[in-house]
Each structure stands twice: as C-alpha cells, then as structure tokens.
Amino acid sequence: MFAVVRIAGKQVRVSKGLRLRVPKLAVEAGSKCRFAEVLLISNEGEIRVGDPLIEGAAVETTVLAHVRGEKVEIFKMRRRKNYRRHNGHRQYYTEVQVEDIILPN
C-alpha cells in the first residue's frame, strides 16, 4: 500500500514505515503530524485517484528531527576579470516517519 501526498507544496510517495525528509515544518520533534492532502492511494492493486484530493484520506506521521542537508557551494568566476564570488547554502529539512495511511470510508 502506498499513497501520494502533498507536503509543503511537493508531491511525495509514501508507504507505512518509510522515513523521509520534507521541507521544514513548524512542528516540534517527537510530535505527531497529519497530512490530509492525499492525491492517490494504491491498496492491493486498487488505485484511487482524487479530483484533486481524496476526501477522508490522510497520512499519519511522527516528526523525528529537524536537520540540515548537504552544503551546496555556489562559485561564480569570470576569467581574466578578477571576478570571483563564493557562497554556500544548507537547506533545512524535517525528518518524518510514516506511521499509518488512513483510508476513506
């Protein structure tokens, strides 16, 4: 069984027990989080597609931690012009674990 869920504007395929990183959420670590924007559910070969969402379906998750991703280095240079710019960025993520996929009635 799996579902496609919209989390913070991104579509993510989830299944029970999956650990994934999503864009940072304003939720404390260790708490439960529920995502109700379910776009698709596949259950034992039966596929239900929402229009655009499936009413009554949800995904229950537990927030494990707030982490930062790998560093992305930005380096700009124009040869022979004495122009160099060096910058870096680390994106914030929330690590969640999928506990249950709630099916509609």
N, C-alpha and C positions, 0 to 999 in steps of 0.2 A: 504494500500500500504506500502510495506517495501522494503529495499534493504540491501544487504550485501556488505560492503565497507572495503577496506584495508586501515587502518590508522596507520602509523608508524610501519608497519610490523605485525599488528594484525588485524584479521577479526572481524568486528563489525556489528551487525544487527541494522539498524536504521529505524525510521519512522518519519514522519513530527511532529515537536513539541517536540521530545524527547531530554532530557538533559542527557549528558553522560560525563564521564571522560575518556580521552585518554592520552597516554604518552605525555610528554611535547613537545609542538610545538613552534617553533621560530616565533610566531605571536603575535602582541600586543593585549591586551584585548580590546574588543569593535569593532574589525575589522571583516571583512568577510573572510571566508576561504572556498575554494572549493576543494573537493576530487573527482578526476576523475577515481580512480581505483575501479570501481564498478564491482563486481563479479557476482551478481544475483539481479534481480528485480522481485518482485511479485506485479502485478497490477490487482486487481479484479479477482483473480483466475488464471490469465495468468502468467506463470512463464517463465522468460527469463534467461538463464544461459550463461555466457560469456565463451570464449575459448582463453585465461583465463579471459579477460576483455570484457565488453560490450562497444563497440565504441560509443561515443557520449553521454553516460550517465554520470551524475555527481551528487554530493550531495553538496548543499549549506548550510554552517553553519555560525553561529556567535560565536566568541570567547567571553565567559562571564568573565572568570577569570583564573588565574594561581594559583593553590592550591597545598597543600601537603597532602598526605594520612596519614593514621594512622601509629603510630610508631610500627615498628616490632623489638622486642627485641631478641637478639641473646645471649644465655648464654651457655657456654661450661664449663664442670666440669669433672674432673677425681677424683673419690672418693679415699680418703686416700693418695693422691699425692700432696696436697697443690697446685692444678692447677685450677684456675678459670679465665675465660675471660668473660667480659660483654661488649656488643656492641649494638648499636641501629641504625636504619635506617628509614628515612621517604622519600618516593618516591615523586617526583614532577609530577603533572598532569596538564592538561589543560582541563577546563570545557567548553564544547561547547553545543550549542543548534541547532538542525537541523531545518533549515528554509524551505527547499524545496528539492524534489528529481526530477531531470531533466531527462526526458525520452529521449531515442534516437529517431531519425526520422524514 
